[in-house]
Amino acid sequence: EKELLPGFHQFEWQPALKNVSASCNVGIINGLSGWTSTVDDSPADTITRRFRYDVALVSALKDLEEDIMEGLQESGMEDSACTSGFNVMIKESCDGMGDVSEKHGGGPAVPEKAVRFSFTIMSVSVKAEGKEEVAIFTEPKPNSELSCKPLCLTFVDESDHETLTAVLGPIVAERTAMKESRLIVSIGGLPRSFRFHFRGTGYDEKMVREMEGLEASGSTYVCTLCDSTRAEASQNMVLHSVTRSHDENLERYEIWRTNPFSESAEELRDRVKGVSAKPFMETQPTLDALHCDIGNAIEFYKIFQDEIGEVFQKVNPSREERRSWRAAL
């Protein structure tokens, strides 16, 4: 049973992770351990428990040990020759769990909302010397809760930016350290080296706004991927491209914080396009709900046009006819 929990397996990082202890046998820890508060921070008054990120990743990899070895055999790779060059793709997810308050009971008073941060191993690939990279494991059900490993549970409202940043801060620090190092762990009886690549795609729009320091969803700046305002989005329903990035949001936050051009609040807000807090975790742009809705709206718009004009009765309607249907809409 102990093998199933993080903190059982031996491993090593080369080079050693910065600001993370070298001990492997770490189980459930206080979620705030590793958080260094600054003068500006308010003390985080919350109950949070987590695994150390690297320890949890090792445990998840050991769960996949048989799959990795099978993948090597099926790819025709020489087992003993493949001890390095492994790449692991990690999908990160974080979401509020809603109301988790105790309905009947005399337990201690705890906040009513909770947030869960988790990860999924999406794929493991290997690049042998002089050969192309080969995928030896791909998660067959990447959106299943069964492949989603919990990393951190916190009693906190996901709208509480200060507490959320305090809780997820140590996770971000460990993640950053792991990007620049490689893990040595025994898989199939031989020590093998793995590099990790993180993709923060498991966030809904509310959490993306929280993590990227954007204004909440009622903002004039409706999109988490571009600088479009509500007015612009209603005029232009098709031509949108991804223009926001984590680094750009950080730059805009610095402008918001320092106001180098001594602008009024309204001018400054227009310059930073709705960035109002420090972005603390990088999210990967994917097709979010807003753009899905815009795409769906366009399709329905076309269908309604055709219905108004009873296009099924006409072979080839003229442009003028189509314009009159649009006017009717």
BADORO-809200 format. One record per residue (C-alpha): residue number from 1; x, y negated, z negated. Coordinates in Angstrom, 1 decimal. Layout:
BEGIN
[NUM, [X, Y, Z]]
...
***
This chain:
BEGIN
[1, [0.0, 0.0, 0.0]]
[2, [2.8, -2.4, -0.8]]
[3, [4.1, -2.1, 2.7]]
[4, [1.0, -3.8, 4.0]]
[5, [1.6, -7.0, 2.1]]
[6, [4.2, -9.7, 2.9]]
[7, [7.3, -9.6, 0.7]]
[8, [8.1, -5.9, 1.0]]
[9, [10.5, -5.7, 4.0]]
[10, [14.1, -6.9, 4.1]]
[11, [15.2, -9.4, 6.7]]
[12, [17.7, -12.1, 7.5]]
[13, [17.8, -15.4, 9.4]]
[14, [20.8, -16.5, 11.5]]
[15, [21.5, -19.3, 10.7]]
[16, [19.8, -19.4, 7.3]]
[17, [16.7, -21.4, 7.2]]
[18, [17.1, -25.0, 5.9]]
[19, [15.3, -25.8, 2.7]]
[20, [13.9, -22.3, 2.4]]
[21, [15.2, -19.8, -0.2]]
[22, [17.0, -16.7, 1.2]]
[23, [15.0, -14.2, -0.9]]
[24, [12.8, -11.8, 1.1]]
[25, [10.6, -10.2, -1.7]]
[26, [8.3, -13.1, -2.0]]
[27, [4.5, -12.4, -2.3]]
[28, [1.7, -14.8, -2.9]]
[29, [3.1, -18.2, -3.9]]
[30, [1.6, -21.6, -4.9]]
[31, [0.7, -23.4, -1.7]]
[32, [2.4, -26.6, -2.8]]
[33, [5.8, -25.0, -3.4]]
[34, [8.3, -26.5, -1.0]]
[35, [6.5, -29.8, -0.9]]
[36, [8.6, -32.8, -1.8]]
[37, [6.4, -35.8, -2.6]]
[38, [7.5, -39.3, -1.9]]
[39, [6.7, -42.5, -3.7]]
[40, [3.7, -43.1, -1.3]]
[41, [2.1, -39.7, -1.9]]
[42, [-0.7, -39.3, -4.4]]
[43, [-0.3, -36.1, -6.5]]
[44, [-2.1, -33.2, -4.7]]
[45, [-4.9, -32.1, -7.1]]
[46, [-5.9, -28.8, -5.5]]
[47, [-5.7, -25.0, -5.9]]
[48, [-3.9, -23.4, -3.0]]
[49, [-2.2, -20.1, -2.4]]
[50, [-0.1, -18.9, 0.5]]
[51, [2.5, -16.5, 1.8]]
[52, [5.9, -18.0, 2.9]]
[53, [5.6, -18.3, 6.7]]
[54, [8.7, -16.2, 7.6]]
[55, [7.8, -13.5, 5.1]]
[56, [4.3, -13.2, 6.6]]
[57, [5.7, -13.1, 10.2]]
[58, [8.0, -10.2, 9.2]]
[59, [5.1, -8.3, 7.7]]
[60, [3.0, -8.9, 10.9]]
[61, [5.9, -7.7, 13.1]]
[62, [6.4, -4.6, 11.0]]
[63, [2.7, -3.9, 11.5]]
[64, [3.4, -3.9, 15.2]]
[65, [6.5, -1.7, 15.0]]
[66, [4.9, 1.3, 16.8]]
[67, [3.5, -0.9, 19.5]]
[68, [6.8, -2.6, 20.1]]
[69, [8.6, 0.8, 20.3]]
[70, [6.0, 2.2, 22.7]]
[71, [6.3, -1.0, 24.9]]
[72, [10.0, -0.5, 25.1]]
[73, [9.6, 3.1, 26.2]]
[74, [6.9, 2.3, 28.8]]
[75, [9.1, -0.4, 30.2]]
[76, [11.9, 2.1, 30.7]]
[77, [14.2, 0.1, 28.4]]
[78, [17.0, 1.8, 26.6]]
[79, [16.1, 1.7, 22.9]]
[80, [19.6, 1.2, 21.6]]
[81, [20.4, -1.4, 24.3]]
[82, [17.5, -3.7, 23.2]]
[83, [18.6, -5.1, 19.9]]
[84, [18.5, -8.8, 20.9]]
[85, [16.6, -11.2, 23.2]]
[86, [13.1, -10.6, 21.7]]
[87, [10.7, -13.5, 22.0]]
[88, [7.5, -13.7, 19.9]]
[89, [4.6, -16.0, 20.8]]
[90, [2.5, -17.2, 17.8]]
[91, [-0.9, -18.8, 18.0]]
[92, [-1.7, -20.9, 15.0]]
[93, [-5.2, -21.6, 13.8]]
[94, [-6.6, -23.8, 11.0]]
[95, [-10.3, -24.5, 10.2]]
[96, [-12.5, -25.5, 7.3]]
[97, [-14.5, -22.6, 5.8]]
[98, [-17.4, -24.8, 4.8]]
[99, [-19.1, -24.6, 1.4]]
[100, [-17.5, -21.9, -0.8]]
[101, [-18.9, -23.1, -4.1]]
[102, [-20.0, -20.7, -6.8]]
[103, [-23.8, -20.7, -6.7]]
[104, [-24.4, -18.8, -10.0]]
[105, [-21.6, -18.3, -12.4]]
[106, [-19.5, -19.8, -15.2]]
[107, [-16.1, -19.9, -13.6]]
[108, [-13.8, -22.9, -13.6]]
[109, [-15.1, -26.0, -11.6]]
[110, [-13.3, -25.9, -8.2]]
[111, [-13.8, -28.1, -5.1]]
[112, [-16.6, -26.8, -2.9]]
[113, [-14.8, -26.8, 0.4]]
[114, [-12.0, -24.6, 1.6]]
[115, [-9.5, -24.6, 4.5]]
[116, [-7.7, -21.5, 5.9]]
[117, [-4.5, -21.6, 8.0]]
[118, [-3.7, -18.4, 9.9]]
[119, [-1.7, -17.1, 12.8]]
[120, [-1.9, -14.4, 15.5]]
[121, [1.0, -12.6, 17.3]]
[122, [-0.1, -13.1, 20.9]]
[123, [2.8, -11.3, 22.6]]
[124, [6.3, -9.9, 22.2]]
[125, [8.7, -9.9, 25.1]]
[126, [12.3, -8.9, 25.6]]
[127, [15.0, -10.1, 28.0]]
[128, [17.8, -7.5, 28.4]]
[129, [21.1, -8.7, 29.9]]
[130, [20.9, -9.4, 33.6]]
[131, [17.2, -8.5, 33.8]]
[132, [13.9, -10.5, 33.8]]
[133, [11.9, -10.9, 30.7]]
[134, [9.4, -8.1, 30.1]]
[135, [6.3, -8.2, 27.9]]
[136, [6.3, -5.2, 25.7]]
[137, [3.3, -6.1, 23.6]]
[138, [0.3, -8.3, 24.3]]
[139, [-2.5, -8.7, 21.8]]
[140, [-5.6, -7.0, 23.4]]
[141, [-8.1, -9.0, 21.3]]
[142, [-6.4, -12.4, 20.6]]
[143, [-9.6, -14.1, 19.4]]
[144, [-10.6, -11.3, 17.0]]
[145, [-10.5, -11.9, 13.2]]
[146, [-8.7, -8.5, 12.9]]
[147, [-5.6, -9.9, 14.7]]
[148, [-5.7, -13.2, 12.8]]
[149, [-3.3, -13.1, 9.8]]
[150, [-4.1, -15.4, 6.9]]
[151, [-1.2, -17.6, 5.8]]
[152, [-2.7, -20.2, 3.4]]
[153, [-6.0, -20.7, 1.6]]
[154, [-6.8, -24.0, -0.1]]
[155, [-9.6, -25.5, -2.0]]
[156, [-9.8, -28.8, -0.1]]
[157, [-12.1, -30.7, 2.2]]
[158, [-10.6, -30.7, 5.7]]
[159, [-11.5, -34.4, 5.9]]
[160, [-9.2, -35.2, 3.0]]
[161, [-6.1, -36.2, 5.0]]
[162, [-3.7, -36.8, 2.1]]
[163, [-4.3, -33.4, 0.4]]
[164, [-4.3, -31.5, 3.6]]
[165, [-1.0, -33.0, 4.7]]
[166, [0.5, -32.1, 1.2]]
[167, [-0.7, -28.5, 1.5]]
[168, [0.3, -27.9, 5.1]]
[169, [3.6, -29.9, 4.8]]
[170, [5.7, -27.0, 3.5]]
[171, [4.3, -24.7, 6.3]]
[172, [5.3, -27.3, 8.9]]
[173, [8.8, -27.5, 7.4]]
[174, [9.2, -23.7, 7.5]]
[175, [7.9, -23.6, 11.0]]
[176, [10.4, -26.3, 12.2]]
[177, [13.3, -24.4, 10.5]]
[178, [12.3, -21.1, 12.2]]
[179, [12.3, -22.7, 15.6]]
[180, [16.0, -23.3, 15.4]]
[181, [17.0, -19.8, 14.0]]
[182, [16.6, -16.2, 14.8]]
[183, [15.2, -13.4, 12.7]]
[184, [17.1, -10.1, 12.2]]
[185, [14.8, -7.3, 11.0]]
[186, [14.8, -3.5, 11.4]]
[187, [12.4, -2.3, 14.1]]
[188, [12.5, 1.4, 15.0]]
[189, [15.5, 2.0, 12.8]]
[190, [17.7, -0.6, 14.4]]
[191, [18.3, -4.2, 13.4]]
[192, [16.8, -6.5, 16.2]]
[193, [16.8, -10.2, 16.7]]
[194, [13.6, -12.2, 17.3]]
[195, [13.0, -15.8, 18.3]]
[196, [9.6, -17.4, 17.6]]
[197, [7.6, -19.8, 19.7]]
[198, [4.6, -21.5, 18.1]]
[199, [1.5, -22.8, 19.9]]
[200, [-1.1, -24.7, 17.8]]
[201, [-4.2, -23.9, 19.9]]
[202, [-6.6, -22.5, 17.3]]
[203, [-7.9, -25.9, 16.1]]
[204, [-11.4, -27.4, 16.7]]
[205, [-11.7, -31.1, 17.7]]
[206, [-12.1, -32.2, 14.1]]
[207, [-8.9, -30.5, 13.0]]
[208, [-6.9, -31.7, 16.0]]
[209, [-7.9, -35.3, 15.1]]
[210, [-6.9, -34.7, 11.6]]
[211, [-3.5, -33.2, 12.5]]
[212, [-2.7, -35.7, 15.2]]
[213, [-3.6, -38.7, 13.1]]
[214, [-6.5, -39.8, 15.3]]
[215, [-9.7, -41.6, 14.2]]
[216, [-12.6, -39.3, 13.4]]
[217, [-15.0, -38.0, 16.1]]
[218, [-17.3, -41.1, 15.8]]
[219, [-14.4, -43.2, 17.3]]
[220, [-14.6, -45.3, 20.5]]
[221, [-11.7, -43.1, 21.7]]
[222, [-13.7, -40.0, 22.3]]
[223, [-10.9, -37.7, 23.6]]
[224, [-8.1, -35.9, 21.8]]
[225, [-6.3, -35.3, 25.2]]
[226, [-6.5, -38.8, 26.9]]
[227, [-7.0, -42.4, 26.0]]
[228, [-10.5, -42.6, 27.4]]
[229, [-13.1, -44.7, 25.6]]
[230, [-16.9, -43.8, 25.4]]
[231, [-17.6, -46.5, 28.1]]
[232, [-14.9, -45.2, 30.4]]
[233, [-15.9, -41.6, 29.9]]
[234, [-19.6, -42.4, 30.8]]
[235, [-18.5, -44.1, 34.0]]
[236, [-15.8, -41.6, 35.1]]
[237, [-17.1, -38.1, 34.6]]
[238, [-14.5, -36.2, 36.7]]
[239, [-11.0, -37.7, 36.9]]
[240, [-9.4, -37.1, 33.5]]
[241, [-5.9, -35.9, 32.9]]
[242, [-4.0, -35.0, 29.7]]
[243, [-2.0, -38.1, 28.7]]
[244, [-1.7, -37.8, 24.9]]
[245, [1.1, -35.9, 23.3]]
[246, [2.3, -35.3, 19.7]]
[247, [5.5, -37.4, 20.2]]
[248, [3.5, -40.3, 21.7]]
[249, [1.0, -40.2, 18.8]]
[250, [4.0, -40.5, 16.4]]
[251, [5.3, -43.5, 18.3]]
[252, [1.8, -45.1, 18.3]]
[253, [1.5, -44.5, 14.5]]
[254, [4.8, -46.4, 14.0]]
[255, [3.4, -49.3, 16.0]]
[256, [0.2, -49.1, 13.9]]
[257, [2.2, -49.1, 10.7]]
[258, [4.7, -51.9, 11.6]]
[259, [2.6, -54.0, 14.0]]
[260, [5.8, -55.3, 15.7]]
[261, [3.9, -57.7, 18.0]]
[262, [2.0, -59.3, 15.1]]
[263, [-1.4, -58.6, 16.7]]
[264, [-4.8, -58.8, 15.3]]
[265, [-6.5, -55.6, 14.0]]
[266, [-8.6, -55.2, 17.1]]
[267, [-5.6, -55.8, 19.5]]
[268, [-3.5, -53.4, 17.5]]
[269, [-6.2, -50.7, 17.6]]
[270, [-6.5, -51.1, 21.3]]
[271, [-2.7, -50.8, 21.7]]
[272, [-2.5, -47.5, 19.7]]
[273, [-5.7, -46.1, 21.2]]
[274, [-7.2, -44.8, 18.0]]
[275, [-4.1, -43.5, 16.2]]
[276, [-4.6, -44.5, 12.5]]
[277, [-2.7, -41.9, 10.4]]
[278, [0.7, -40.1, 10.7]]
[279, [0.5, -37.0, 12.9]]
[280, [1.9, -34.1, 10.9]]
[281, [1.5, -31.0, 13.1]]
[282, [1.8, -30.6, 16.8]]
[283, [-1.2, -29.2, 18.6]]
[284, [-1.2, -27.8, 22.1]]
[285, [-3.6, -29.5, 24.5]]
[286, [-6.2, -27.0, 25.7]]
[287, [-9.6, -27.6, 27.3]]
[288, [-11.5, -29.0, 24.3]]
[289, [-15.3, -29.1, 23.8]]
[290, [-15.6, -32.6, 25.1]]
[291, [-14.2, -31.8, 28.5]]
[292, [-16.2, -28.6, 28.6]]
[293, [-19.3, -30.7, 28.0]]
[294, [-18.3, -33.2, 30.7]]
[295, [-17.8, -30.3, 33.2]]
[296, [-21.1, -28.7, 32.3]]
[297, [-22.9, -32.1, 32.5]]
[298, [-21.6, -32.6, 36.1]]
[299, [-22.8, -29.2, 37.1]]
[300, [-26.3, -29.7, 35.6]]
[301, [-26.4, -33.2, 37.2]]
[302, [-25.9, -31.6, 40.6]]
[303, [-28.5, -29.0, 39.9]]
[304, [-31.1, -31.6, 38.8]]
[305, [-30.3, -33.7, 41.9]]
[306, [-31.0, -30.7, 44.1]]
[307, [-34.2, -29.9, 42.2]]
[308, [-35.5, -33.4, 42.5]]
[309, [-34.9, -33.4, 46.3]]
[310, [-36.3, -29.8, 46.6]]
[311, [-33.1, -29.0, 48.5]]
[312, [-34.2, -25.4, 48.9]]
[313, [-36.8, -26.5, 51.4]]
[314, [-34.3, -28.6, 53.5]]
[315, [-31.5, -27.3, 55.6]]
[316, [-29.0, -30.2, 55.6]]
[317, [-30.1, -33.3, 53.6]]
[318, [-28.7, -36.7, 54.7]]
[319, [-26.5, -38.8, 52.5]]
[320, [-29.3, -41.4, 52.1]]
[321, [-31.7, -38.7, 50.9]]
[322, [-29.2, -37.6, 48.3]]
[323, [-28.7, -41.2, 47.2]]
[324, [-32.4, -41.6, 46.6]]
[325, [-32.4, -38.4, 44.4]]
[326, [-29.5, -39.8, 42.4]]
[327, [-31.5, -43.1, 41.9]]
[328, [-34.4, -41.0, 40.7]]
[329, [-32.2, -39.3, 38.1]]
***
